[in-house]
């Protein structure tokens, strides 16, 4: 009885196979019941997508000279045209996967029937796949269903319906694409293990070469991996990979695409893969080189603000030529690491360099002693501590630049104007009432009283600048800070975060957290002392604005974007703006030029053997939890900031080594933030002619306050 039932089942399955094969070969003839209709409906619903959605491709970021600095991807794949793949590679994959590819059809009916009969006898539906069918299967798994694990699983199930679906889609594909395009598409699509997709990535990852230059043994190894990338992985299963490679070579000889003597010589070759591979670049900015990690992250955020989504960047196959100068970045990275060790607990040293200009401010370097990554114990930081307002303690006296600029622009003071400067003073806030206490300020050190604005910029007395800020008006100073470059900084709250708007958050009623700095500080005279979070990159852009004749431009990290076909992709960016007049910008730089000659950075300049004409401003916050230097020389606008970045911030002590706590006197901007500037700029400008600073405008030498004698 059992044998009779098995025979009837076998006959029934053979009959069904005949019906389904007829349906595959002649879709209009399908009428074999509900199962066949369901298959047809599924195919109809999928085939339109099959030929329109482009597989994910790797986006490549390069420096300004075209050298790759990072890659972004969901699937590490680079597209190739047919003529960019070695004929040997094509011959190898055809010989081992579908010898009748060029002469046969999209499906092999006899192979399908064999699989069905094998299934009826209790076996699996193995085999029966042409390269065209494999293209379909890989497309479903890696493209259409890449974000749907359940659908991916269904697309790999060993079922009759799945085989028929693949076959029908293969027929559809063959009517739309040439054999050469199908083969190229297949080789671009398949996975070669891990994050290695497509023949271009595989050639580079396993052999450090291109798909066009693959040798016979290399091509045979890769062709053999396609069947089972894990089992034939040359790193984890080298013996199996070698056997499989030689099977492919024998198949090429059998197919007539390779002479037997050449095959024997190829089989005698070792695997020849790169050591410790496959060698691939990571798919996020975390894997970029140490000098490029924060820069890469800034490019991502910059493009996302321009309309690119993170997914679009990771799948679009763009080539993004950035403004990064690798030499400048490496020199700057070395300078900050020499100043503060990468793993120094609780101390960060950021360094940003921008090339000024009247139409663009190009970011050349964004580095830190820290590296971009998640492992804090190894000195990594997952947030972009160079781009955002990550210096929570502020730029200190660097903010006096804004008070001086506001005074010059309004005519309230000029470089020769004498500013009242007693050892201490108590200033009433502008909008104070009778019960408002005055704001007491003291100078740290001996200063003349009065003091000229130019000398005050060099030596940085607090009393003189708070008095000048009171005279000009805090709103005018804040507005000047915004105009010169502090855009994201002033939009953040006084904790360096987005203002709190959630009514359930207990901080929502606290102005320190629910207001942007631009509002919170409008009546606080402490603003000019720079005790609030600030972006290191934006402070460098302040210097760039002055060097550009008072023209503010957004700090851009992108020169161009092209799509996978090499076509330009537009990138929106904010237009440049006139922040101050050229006369104000030139006068302010002239006033800041004394800092490295006879001001707060002079000792560090002498120690470094620095004598170039430049301008700068140091800053130190209360308790020395942050120290900064902002300035410019030749065509480099720079900010160097050293600040506490750990969970338990404390006083920063001068080095070597620069460290937290345990010193009698905290570090100052000239002692710890200026040295990396001198070290980097000396190396970068070695042999480069000096560039003089502009002269101050005569009309900005005096102001409404009393002039100096």
C-alpha positions in Angstrom: 0.0 0.0 0.0 2.8 2.4 1.0 4.7 1.7 -2.3 1.6 2.2 -4.3 0.9 5.6 -2.6 4.4 6.7 -3.3 4.1 5.8 -6.9 0.9 7.8 -7.3 2.5 10.8 -5.6 5.5 10.6 -7.9 3.3 10.5 -11.0 1.2 13.4 -9.7 4.3 15.5 -9.1 5.7 14.7 -12.6 2.3 15.9 -14.0 2.4 19.0 -11.9 6.0 19.6 -13.1 4.9 19.5 -16.7 2.1 22.0 -16.0 4.4 24.4 -14.2 7.1 24.1 -16.8 4.6 25.0 -19.4 3.5 27.9 -17.3 7.1 29.1 -17.1 7.7 28.9 -20.8 4.4 30.4 -21.7 3.0 32.6 -19.0 -0.3 33.2 -20.7 -1.0 29.5 -20.5 -0.9 29.4 -16.7 -4.2 28.0 -15.4 -3.1 25.2 -13.1 -5.0 26.3 -10.1 -4.7 28.5 -7.1 -0.9 27.8 -6.5 0.0 28.8 -10.0 -2.2 32.0 -9.7 -0.5 32.9 -6.5 2.9 32.5 -8.1 1.9 34.7 -11.0 0.5 37.4 -8.8 3.7 37.4 -6.7 5.8 37.7 -9.9 3.7 40.5 -11.3 4.0 42.4 -8.1 7.7 42.1 -8.0 9.1 42.3 -11.5 8.6 46.1 -11.9 10.7 46.7 -8.9 13.3 44.2 -9.9 14.5 46.3 -12.8 14.2 49.7 -11.3 15.8 49.7 -7.9 19.5 50.1 -8.0 21.6 47.9 -5.7 23.3 49.7 -2.8 26.8 50.9 -3.6 29.6 52.3 -1.5 30.0 56.1 -1.2 33.6 57.2 -1.2 35.0 60.3 0.5 38.3 61.6 -0.8 40.6 64.4 0.3 40.9 67.5 -1.9 43.5 65.7 -4.0 41.4 62.6 -4.6 42.8 60.2 -2.1 40.3 58.0 -0.3 39.8 59.0 3.3 36.7 57.0 4.2 33.8 54.9 2.9 30.2 54.8 3.8 28.0 51.8 3.0 25.3 49.4 3.9 26.8 46.9 1.4 30.4 47.4 0.4 29.9 47.4 -3.4 31.4 49.4 -6.2 29.7 49.3 -9.7 31.6 48.2 -12.8 30.9 48.2 -16.5 31.4 45.1 -18.6 34.7 46.2 -19.9 36.1 46.7 -16.4 35.9 43.0 -15.5 38.7 40.7 -16.7 37.5 38.2 -19.4 39.2 35.5 -17.2 36.8 36.3 -14.4 33.8 36.1 -16.7 35.0 32.8 -18.1 35.6 31.3 -14.6 32.1 32.2 -13.3 30.4 30.9 -16.4 32.4 27.6 -16.3 31.5 26.8 -12.7 28.0 28.2 -12.4 26.3 28.1 -15.9 28.4 26.6 -18.7 25.5 27.1 -21.1 25.0 30.8 -20.2 25.8 32.3 -23.5 24.1 29.6 -25.6 21.2 28.7 -23.4 18.1 30.5 -22.1 17.4 32.2 -18.9 16.3 28.9 -17.4 17.1 25.2 -17.9 13.8 23.3 -18.1 15.5 19.9 -17.9 17.4 20.9 -14.8 14.2 22.2 -13.2 12.5 18.9 -14.0 15.4 17.0 -12.5 15.1 19.0 -9.4 11.4 18.3 -9.2 11.9 14.6 -9.7 14.6 14.6 -7.0 12.2 16.4 -4.7 9.5 13.9 -5.4 11.9 11.1 -4.5 12.5 12.7 -1.1 15.5 14.9 -2.0 15.8 18.7 -2.1 15.2 21.2 -4.9 19.0 21.6 -5.4 20.5 22.8 -8.6 18.4 24.0 -11.5 19.7 27.6 -11.4 21.2 29.5 -14.3 23.3 32.6 -13.8 20.2 34.6 -14.7 18.2 32.8 -12.0 21.0 33.4 -9.5 21.0 37.1 -10.4 17.3 37.1 -9.6 17.8 35.4 -6.2 20.7 37.6 -5.2 18.7 40.7 -6.3 15.8 39.7 -4.1 18.0 39.0 -1.1 20.5 41.9 -1.3 18.4 44.6 -2.9 14.6 44.3 -2.7 14.5 42.6 0.7 17.7 43.8 2.3 15.8 45.4 5.1 13.3 42.6 5.5 14.8 39.5 7.1 11.5 37.5 6.9 11.3 38.2 3.1 14.9 37.3 2.7 14.3 34.0 4.4 11.4 33.2 2.1 13.5 34.1 -0.9 16.0 31.4 0.1 13.6 28.6 1.0 13.9 25.4 -0.9 10.4 25.3 -2.3 8.8 24.7 -5.6 7.0 28.1 -5.6 10.3 29.9 -5.0 12.0 28.1 -7.9 9.1 28.9 -10.2 9.1 32.5 -9.1 12.8 32.8 -9.8 12.5 31.2 -13.2 9.7 33.5 -14.3 11.6 36.5 -13.1 14.7 35.2 -14.9 12.7 35.1 -18.1 11.4 38.6 -17.5 15.0 39.8 -16.9 16.3 38.1 -20.0 13.9 40.1 -22.2 15.1 43.3 -20.7 18.9 42.8 -20.5 21.6 41.5 -22.7 23.7 38.5 -21.7 26.7 40.7 -21.1 24.7 43.1 -18.8 23.2 40.2 -16.9 26.6 38.7 -16.3 28.1 42.0 -15.2 25.1 42.7 -13.0 25.4 39.4 -11.4 29.2 39.9 -10.7 28.4 43.3 -9.3 25.7 41.9 -7.0 26.9 38.7 -5.4 28.4 38.5 -1.9 31.9 37.2 -1.4 31.7 37.0 2.4 31.1 39.5 5.2 31.0 43.1 3.9 32.4 42.2 0.5 29.9 42.6 -2.3 30.6 42.5 -6.0 33.7 41.7 -8.0 35.3 45.1 -7.7 35.3 45.0 -3.9 36.3 41.4 -3.9 39.3 42.0 -6.1 40.5 44.8 -3.9 39.7 43.0 -0.6 41.3 39.7 -1.4 44.1 40.6 -3.7 44.6 44.4 -3.6 43.9 44.7 -7.3 41.1 45.7 -9.7 38.6 43.4 -11.3 40.1 44.2 -14.7 43.5 42.9 -13.6 42.5 39.7 -11.9 44.8 36.8 -12.8 43.5 33.3 -13.6 44.1 31.8 -10.1 42.6 34.9 -8.5 39.5 34.8 -10.8 39.1 31.1 -10.2 39.2 31.5 -6.4 36.6 34.3 -6.4 34.3 32.4 -8.8 34.5 29.4 -6.5 33.5 31.4 -3.5 30.2 32.5 -5.0 28.6 29.0 -4.4 29.3 29.2 -0.6 31.3 32.3 0.6 31.7 30.9 4.1 32.7 27.4 3.3 35.2 28.5 0.7 36.6 31.5 2.5 40.4 31.5 1.9 41.2 32.9 5.4 39.0 30.6 7.5 39.1 27.5 5.2 42.2 27.8 3.0 42.3 24.1 2.1 38.7 24.0 1.0 39.2 27.2 -0.9 42.2 25.8 -2.7 40.4 22.7 -3.7 37.4 24.7 -4.9 39.6 27.1 -6.9 41.2 24.1 -8.7 37.7 22.7 -9.4 36.9 26.0 -11.1 40.1 25.8 -13.2 39.3 22.2 -14.2 35.8 23.4 -15.2 37.3 26.1 -17.4 39.5 23.5 -19.1 36.5 21.3 -19.6 34.4 24.2 -21.0 37.2 25.0 -23.5 37.9 28.5 -22.1 41.3 27.5 -20.8 44.1 25.3 -22.2 45.0 22.3 -20.0 48.7 23.2 -19.6 47.7 26.7 -18.4 45.2 25.2 -16.0 47.9 23.0 -14.5 50.2 25.9 -14.0 47.4 27.9 -12.4 46.6 25.1 -10.0 50.2 25.0 -8.8 50.0 28.6 -7.6 49.3 29.4 -3.9 46.1 31.2 -2.9 48.0 34.5 -3.0 45.4 36.4 -0.9 46.4 39.5 1.1 47.5 38.8 4.6 45.0 39.3 7.4 42.1 40.0 5.0 39.8 40.5 3.4 41.1 44.0 3.5 38.3 46.5 3.4 37.6 50.0 4.7 34.9 50.2 7.4 31.5 51.5 6.3 31.3 54.4 8.8 33.3 57.4 9.8 34.5 55.5 12.9 36.7 53.5 10.7 38.4 56.4 9.0 42.1 57.3 9.6 42.7 59.1 12.9 43.2 62.4 11.1 40.0 62.0 9.1 37.4 60.7 11.6 35.9 63.9 12.9 36.2 65.5 9.4 34.3 62.5 7.9 31.6 62.9 10.5 31.3 66.6 9.7 30.9 65.8 6.0 28.0 63.5 6.9 26.2 66.0 9.0 26.9 68.8 6.5 25.4 66.8 3.6 22.4 65.6 5.7 21.6 69.2 6.4 21.8 69.7 2.6 19.1 67.1 2.0 21.1 63.8 1.9 19.8 61.2 4.3 22.1 58.9 6.1 20.7 56.0 4.1 21.2 57.8 0.8 24.8 58.4 1.6 25.3 54.8 2.6 23.7 53.3 -0.5 24.1 55.9 -3.3 27.6 55.2 -4.5 28.6 58.8 -4.5 32.1 60.2 -4.8 32.5 63.1 -2.3 35.6 65.2 -2.9 36.1 67.0 0.4 38.1 70.1 1.2 40.3 68.1 3.6 44.1 68.6 3.1 45.7 65.4 4.3 49.1 67.0 4.9 47.5 69.8 7.0 45.4 67.2 8.9 48.3 65.0 9.7 50.6 67.8 10.8 47.8 69.2 13.0 47.1 65.7 14.4 50.7 65.2 15.3 50.8 68.7 17.0 47.9 68.0 19.3 49.0 64.5 20.2 52.4 65.9 21.1 50.7 68.4 23.3 48.1 66.1 25.0 48.3 62.3 24.7 45.4 60.5 23.0 44.5 58.6 26.1 45.2 61.4 28.7 42.3 61.1 31.1 39.9 63.9 31.0 41.7 66.3 28.6 40.9 67.0 25.0 42.8 69.1 22.5 40.9 70.0 19.4 42.4 71.7 16.3 40.5 73.2 13.3 42.1 74.8 10.2 40.1 76.8 7.6 41.2 78.4 4.4 39.5 81.9 4.3 38.0 83.4 1.2 35.3 85.8 0.1 33.2 83.1 -1.6 34.1 79.9 0.4 35.6 79.0 3.7 37.1 75.6 3.1 37.8 73.3 6.1 41.3 71.9 5.7 41.6 69.9 9.0 39.4 68.9 11.9 41.5 66.9 14.4 41.9 66.2 18.1 44.2 64.3 20.4 41.1 62.1 20.6 40.0 59.8 17.8 36.5 59.4 16.4 35.1 56.2 17.9 33.1 54.6 20.7 35.9 53.4 23.0 36.6 56.1 25.6 39.3 54.0 27.3 41.3 54.2 24.1 40.9 58.0 23.9 37.9 57.9 21.4 34.9 60.1 21.3 31.7 59.2 19.5 30.4 62.8 19.3 32.1 65.3 17.0 34.1 67.3 19.5 35.6 69.5 16.9 32.4 70.6 15.0 29.8 71.0 17.8 29.9 73.1 21.0 31.8 70.3 22.7 34.1 72.7 24.7 31.6 73.0 27.5 33.7 75.5 29.5 34.2 78.0 26.7 36.8 80.0 24.9 37.5 82.3 27.8 39.0 85.6 26.7 38.7 84.5 23.0 35.2 86.0 23.3 36.7 89.5 23.8 37.2 89.5 20.0 33.4 90.0 19.7 33.3 92.9 22.2 36.2 94.6 20.4 34.6 94.0 17.0 31.2 95.4 18.2 33.0 98.5 19.6 34.9 99.1 16.4 31.9 98.6 14.2 29.7 101.0 16.3 32.4 103.6 16.6 32.3 103.3 20.4 36.0 102.6 20.5 39.1 102.4 18.4 42.5 100.7 18.8 43.9 103.8 20.5 40.9 104.3 22.7 41.7 104.3 26.5 39.5 101.9 28.4 38.9 102.3 32.2 40.7 99.4 33.8 40.8 99.4 37.6 41.9 96.2 39.4 38.3 95.4 40.1 34.9 96.9 39.4 31.2 96.0 39.9 29.0 96.6 36.8 25.3 96.9 36.9 23.6 94.7 34.1 21.9 96.8 31.4 18.3 95.9 32.4 18.9 95.9 36.1 16.3 97.1 38.6 17.0 98.4 42.1 17.3 94.9 43.6 19.7 93.5 40.9 23.2 93.0 42.3 26.1 94.3 40.3 28.4 92.0 38.5 31.9 92.0 40.1 34.9 91.5 38.0 38.6 91.4 38.9 41.7 91.5 36.8 44.3 88.7 37.2 47.7 90.5 37.1 49.0 94.0 36.9 47.6 96.2 34.1 47.7 99.9 33.4 44.6 101.9 34.1 43.4 103.1 31.6 44.5 100.7 28.9 44.2 101.1 25.1 42.0 98.7 23.3 45.0 97.3 21.3 47.0 96.6 24.4 43.9 95.1 26.1 43.6 92.7 23.2 47.2 91.6 23.7 47.1 91.3 27.5 43.4 90.6 28.1 42.3 92.4 31.3 38.7 91.4 32.3 37.6 94.7 33.8 38.4 96.7 30.7 36.4 94.4 28.4 33.4 94.0 30.7 33.2 97.8 30.9 33.4 98.0 27.1 30.8 95.4 26.7 28.5 97.3 29.2 29.0 100.4 27.0 28.4 98.7 23.6 25.6 96.5 24.9 25.5 92.8 25.4 23.0 92.2 22.6 25.3 94.0 20.2 28.2 91.8 21.3 26.1 88.6 20.9 25.0 89.7 17.5 28.6 90.3 16.5 29.5 86.8 17.7 26.7 85.4 15.5 27.8 87.5 12.5 31.4 86.5 12.8 30.7 82.8 13.0 29.1 81.4 16.2 25.9 80.0 14.6 25.5 76.6 16.1 27.1 77.7 19.3 24.6 80.4 20.0 21.7 78.2 18.9 22.7 75.7 21.7 21.8 76.1 25.3 24.3 76.9 28.0 25.0 73.2 28.3 26.0 72.9 24.7 22.8 71.0 23.7 19.6 71.8 21.9 17.3 73.9 24.1 14.9 71.7 26.2 11.3 71.9 25.0 9.8 68.8 26.6 7.5 70.1 29.4 8.1 66.8 31.3 11.8 67.5 31.5 12.6 69.2 34.8 15.1 71.5 33.0 12.3 72.9 30.9 11.8 75.8 33.3 15.4 76.6 33.7 16.7 79.4 31.3 20.1 77.8 31.2 18.6 74.8 29.4 15.4 76.0 27.8 16.9 79.0 26.0 19.6 79.2 23.3 22.7 81.1 24.4 21.7 83.9 22.1 18.8 84.6 24.4 20.2 83.4 27.8 23.2 85.8 27.7 21.4 88.9 26.4 21.5 90.6 29.8 24.6 88.8 31.3 27.8 90.7 31.2 29.8 87.5 31.6 29.4 86.8 27.9 32.6 88.6 26.9 34.5 86.3 29.3 33.6 83.3 27.3 32.3 80.9 30.0 29.8 79.1 27.8 30.0 76.1 25.5 31.6 76.8 22.1 32.3 75.0 18.9 36.1 74.8 18.1 35.3 74.7 14.4 33.2 77.9 14.6 35.9 79.7 16.5 38.3 78.9 13.6 35.7 80.3 11.2 35.6 83.5 13.2 39.3 84.0 12.4 38.5 83.0 8.7 35.8 85.7 8.6 38.3 88.4 9.7 40.9 87.1 7.2 38.2 87.3 4.4 37.7 91.0 4.8 34.7 90.6 7.1 32.9 88.1 4.8 31.3 85.1 6.7 30.9 81.9 4.8 29.7 78.6 6.2 32.7 76.3 7.0 32.3 73.9 4.1 33.9 70.5 3.9 32.8 69.6 0.4 34.2 70.5 -3.0 32.0 68.3 -5.1 29.7 65.3 -5.2 29.2 63.0 -8.2 26.9 60.1 -8.5 27.9 56.5 -9.5 27.9 57.5 -13.1 30.2 60.5 -12.6 27.4 63.1 -13.0 27.6 66.1 -10.7 25.1 66.3 -7.8 24.2 69.7 -6.5 24.8 70.5 -2.9 23.0 73.4 -1.3 24.8 75.6 1.1 24.1 78.9 2.8 25.3 82.0 1.0 28.2 84.1 2.3 27.3 87.2 4.3 29.0 90.5 5.1 29.7 90.3 8.8 31.7 93.5 9.2 33.3 96.0 6.9 36.8 95.2 5.5 38.0 98.2 7.6 36.8 96.7 10.8 38.2 93.3 10.0 41.6 94.7 9.1 41.7 96.9 12.1 40.7 94.1 14.5 43.4 91.8 13.0 46.0 94.6 13.5 44.9 94.9 17.1 45.2 91.2 17.6 48.7 91.1 16.0 50.4 91.9 19.3 49.4 88.7 21.1 52.3 86.5 19.8 54.7 89.4 19.9 54.2 90.9 23.4 50.9 89.5 24.7 49.7 86.4 26.3 51.1 84.0 23.7 54.5 85.7 23.4 56.3 83.4 25.7 55.1 80.3 23.9 56.0 82.0 20.5 59.5 82.7 21.6 59.9 79.1 22.9 58.8 77.8 19.5 61.1 80.2 17.6 58.0 81.9 16.1 58.4 85.3 14.4 55.9 85.3 11.5 53.3 88.1 11.3 50.0 86.7 12.6 47.1 87.6 14.8 45.7 85.7 17.7 43.8 85.7 21.0 44.3 83.3 23.9 41.6 82.5 26.4 41.4 80.7 29.8 38.2 79.9 31.7 37.6 80.0 35.4 39.4 77.3 37.3 41.4 76.6 34.0 39.0 74.0 32.8 39.5 75.2 29.2 42.2 77.1 27.4 42.2 78.3 23.8 44.1 80.0 21.1 42.3 81.5 18.0 44.2 83.2 15.2 45.5 83.2 11.7 48.6 83.3 9.6 49.1 83.4 5.8 46.1 81.5 4.5 45.3 79.4 7.6 42.6 80.4 10.2 43.0 78.2 13.3 41.5 77.4 16.6 43.3 75.2 19.2 41.3 74.4 22.3 42.3 72.3 25.3 39.4 71.5 27.6 38.2 69.0 30.2 36.2 66.3 28.6 35.7 63.7 31.2 32.9 62.8 33.6 34.7 64.6 36.5 36.1 67.9 35.0 38.9 69.6 37.0 41.7 72.2 36.5 43.9 71.6 33.5 47.6 71.7 34.5 50.4 72.7 32.1 52.7 70.0 30.9 54.5 68.1 30.0 52.3 66.2 30.2 49.2 68.4 30.1 46.9 66.8 32.6 44.0 67.3 35.0 44.5 68.5 38.6 47.5 68.2 40.9 49.2 71.6 40.1 49.6 74.8 42.0 48.4 76.9 39.2 46.2 76.0 36.3 47.1 76.2 32.6 46.6 79.3 30.4 45.8 79.6 26.7 49.3 80.7 25.9 50.9 77.8 27.8 48.8 74.9 26.5 46.6 75.9 23.6 49.0 78.1 21.6 52.0 75.6 21.3 50.1 73.2 18.9 49.4 76.2 16.7 53.1 77.2 16.6 54.2 73.6 16.0 51.8 72.9 13.2 52.1 76.3 11.4 55.9 76.2 11.6 56.0 72.9 9.8 53.3 73.8 7.2 54.8 77.1 6.4 58.5 76.0 6.3 59.9 77.7 3.2 56.7 79.7 2.5 57.1 83.5 2.3 55.6 85.5 5.1 52.3 87.3 4.4 52.0 90.7 6.1 48.8 91.6 8.0 46.6 94.4 6.7 47.1 97.9 8.2 44.4 99.2 10.5 41.9 101.7 9.1 42.6 105.2 10.4 39.0 105.9 11.2 39.0 102.9 13.6 41.9 104.1 15.7 39.8 106.3 17.9 36.2 106.2 19.0 33.6 107.9 21.2 35.4 106.9 24.3 38.5 109.0 25.2 41.5 108.4 23.0 44.9 107.7 24.4 47.5 110.5 24.8 
